[in-house]
Amino acid sequence: MTTMVKDEKNVIPFVPNSSFYFSHGVQAFQKRSFDRAVRWLKKAIEINENEPLYKCQLSVVYTEVGSYHAANQLLTDVLRDKGDAYPDCYYLMANNYAHLGLFKDASRYVETYIEKDEDGEFREAADQLKEMLDSVEPEEEEEFQFDEEDELLVYQETVHYHLEHHEWTEALGLLEEMMHLFPSFPLTNHQYAYALFHTGEHEAAIAMEREWLEESPEDIHCHINLITFYVEMNQYELMKHHVFQLKNVFPMHEEQQLAVAVALTRASEYVEAVDRFRQLGKKAVKNRYQYLKWYSIASFHAGNPYKSEELWKKGVHRFPDLTKSDGPWITG
């Protein structure tokens, strides 16, 4: 028998650098694997946070998935650190605001881009965008209300993205801003408690929800969060009261309907959950990560494995990160 001895001095370890992660991020983006693109690009930024190109590329991915606030946060960082050396950021920000209908902000940024980069890469697109924006003339009073509502929408979509991707710290930062800017929007408080719970602050999150529930016993978001918390802590007896409350609630808003269906699935009320999922009608809701994952789980445990597999396959195709889960046949 021959014993092979490796000389450790001749082994050259492979240590990925920021360029390695960036190139993989770009490749994933080109294949429209957006979750993977975000993951690779974030790794590149972690290694070299001073490279503006990485942040710009990540902002483009965020724009593609509709996370406009997160995209503009990155672009703002680049402009703050690099000044006018990266004028493309102005156009990219204008494009984000235009997609959201924030035309006043979009006009300001596209004009800045044209002024600072007369022969830039996006000049033709910027001219077309400006022409479109110039044709929009909202009334001043309507514009003020419109801007405020759309700013809230931008925050909501970005927070939703971070929560679905378990980016708790990022979500908490934005939610703190929202609680300051939109104090009358109650859902923010419950999203904050949800994110806080998943950072390990279990007692604080539960205390918040209990306090709010005393003030508003009919608040379904309190019951939804407390079900989630108690299930994850294996405190099923404490959960039962909140499940009973949800079974007697049929909200009008489809986002709330989806949240109730997911909570009932978590609580192993699979037949009831399937009925709630079936009542959902909006296409936008049916393309959500939460819908595809939890409807698949509920369907499997309610005795419909074919529907479960169909939903799971669609979910994995749309959200590659879902492959990290064990599947409805294992998840209880």
Summary of the structure (lengths in Angstrom):
residues: 332
radius of gyration: 23.4
end to end distance: 50.8
largest distance: 87.8
contacts: 993
relative contact order: 0.05
helix: 74%
strand: 0%
